[in-house]
Amino acid sequence: MEKKIAVLPGDGIGEEVMAQALRVLTAVEKLFGHKFTTTHGLAGGAAFDKYGVHMPEETLKLCQASDAILFGSVGGPVADVLLPKWKNCEANSILNLRKTFKFNANFRPVKILPELQDISPLKAEVIERGVDMVFVRELLGDAYFGEKKTFIDENGRRKATDLSVYDEDQVASVAHVAFKTARLRRNKVTSVDKANVLENSKLWRTVVTEVHEQYKDVQLEHMLVDNCAMQLIRDPSQFDVVVTTNMFGDILSDAAAVLPGSLGLLASASLNSEGFGLYEPPGGSAQDIAGTGTANPVAQILSVAMMLRYSFNLEKEAQAVEKAVEAALKGGCRTRDIFKQAKAGAGEAAGTAPTSKLVNCQEMADEILTHLKQPVLV
């Protein structure tokens, strides 16, 4: 198989973790006899330095000429968010890509691996029920893309509005994605809204229910967003596929992302109706650790696995990457974000030394590659 991939590392730790992810992609290429042509482009602050914009036309053209986009992270230090280089950086880059390529559905898997139970904030008895869900988040509607205004009202006070808008086609489109995804998992969809208050949530619930008529083999439940936030902590085992709006999905998927112990362990995929996809880790650019070599590359590497699965239909290759990651973690390799928490875990409290081994960004990828090379994964 031959595929072209647009690689946009972005800012902060983006370059570091992307470099390790591309090492894994190269290994897959050699192991399975594929040809992946990767071309780098600039996005975010890195693009602003050269072009004066966060998403230059050159980068958009590169993405249009590719079979998939592998994205890193964009954004600057929190203290500098209003500087020209960083102001509206995320909106001008990643949101620009979503709008340009009409990425309407975001997939965010959340799973607690047995070997990492000690770093989850959940109690052991909650984890033992099983935590394995995927968020399907609508990406093109809601207040993120509605009309925005900041103005002075008739009383001289500053006022701001963000219009949250959905039409039935947007809701139906992402609902179909959620039900089809559930059929490949445990046949349950939880649709999350705020239908007791918001008009667009009432429409959301109505349309999701209508679409469900075509998927009677899948269980559907509706849940208010505030209750969902509570249930994610109280009993996450009840969820299989969670489908929700742009804003609720943004918040809830980040809340759920802490359950495995670190954002550095999770990946995400954004797809349009034609199957074209963008793959990225959900964490930020982590400017505070950029250049130190301590970033966790697992999320970026798992983004490669999602790209292999969803854009290229290479399930065997995707599973090989995922199994290699799990093997490295099972063997005790820990980057700083998960090592610090593990040291304070139950093992140490019981008087036994932690079995985890502190590694840097490259060393984590080294260990993953060691397991990827094992014949059992071929």
Secondary structure, DSSP 8 states (H G I E B T S, - for coil): -EEEEEEEEESTTHHHHHHHHHHHHHHHHHHHT-EEEEEE---THHHHHHHSSSS-HHHHHHHHTSSEEEEEE----GGGTTSTTTTTHHHHHHHHHHHHTT--EEEEEEE--GGGGGGSSS-HHHHTT--EEEEEEE-S-STTTS-EEEEE-TTS-EEEEE-----HHHHHHHHHHHHHHHHTTTSEEEEEE-TTT-HHHHHHHHHHHHHHTT-TTSEEEEEEHHHHHHHHHH-GGG-SEEEE-HHHHHHHHHHHHTTTS-GGG--EEEE-TT--EEEE-SS---TTTTTTT----HHHHHHHHHHHHHTT--HHHHHHHHHHHHHHHHTTEE-HHHHHHHHTSHHHHTT-----EE--HHHHHHHHHHHHTSGGG-
